[in-house]
Amino acid sequence: MSFDVIEQLPSKVLGETRVLNIYLPEGYKKNDTTKYPAVYLLDGSADEDFIHISGLYQFYSFPWIKRVPKTIVVGIATVDRRRDFTYPTTIEKDHEHYPTTGHSAKFISFLEKELQPFIEKNYNVSASKTIIGQSLGGLLAAEILLTNPGLFNQYIIVSPSLWWDNGSLLKRESELLKETYAKPTKIYIGVGKEGLVPGDNPRMMEVDAALLADKIKSTKSKNIKVYFDYLPEEDHATILHQAVTNALRKLNPLPDEKAND
């Protein structure tokens, strides 16, 4: 498994250097003309989700499986996920408990203006771009989907922390919901049996995830495909691996599955 590439990317937007763990598929050659889809993995440190998620892409691209094309996985190592993955909240207790929060706009700008251009300049990537995020990472992926949907064409959103700021993200308007939205986009939303979430106003993570899926399904655009997946045997700690496995199958259906979709 070729995940031996570690990059240090200085960011003017964030004012810090970010570590990138990069998985290159078997046969990748810098001077080749072959282009590979890129997956941007939040919480992508080596001791977080990078190794097992890269393994899924390696496994499902084996020639005897061919479920997904050979793919480059960019793991974005975590520095302060509460700072980077949350937008400003109106809930005072959230400010008290998590004083660094509220800077997702900067992180999204980093993804768009620095990280994606860096990867596109230095690696043989195609126009296909996927983001994967769980929990607060899922919140960020959902925020991007609703506020800057063209940044990626596939979204794998797992157990998103939509309780943040009392669920205000679910109330946002989005270009994605308009008939004029033209970019083909596939979205997978997965959630386990996770129950009540933090905060004074009780919310069910399963319900919030379903509300997000329903919101996107209400789009008037014919270019949006949404898959909602409830995994009752998984909880917040165990869900990511199985959810991404399911996402790869749903986002890359076999011919007979397309007929039944």
URNOR-V29925 format. One line per field, one symbol per residue. ss: DSSP state (2 for helix, 1 for strand, 0 for the rest). Layout:
# URNOR-V29925
ss = ???
This chain:
# URNOR-V29925
ss = 011111111110000111111111000000000001111110000000022222222222000000000011111100002222001000022222200000122222222222222222220011111111110222222222222022200111110000022222222000222000000011111111000100000001222222222222200000011111111000000022222222222220002222220
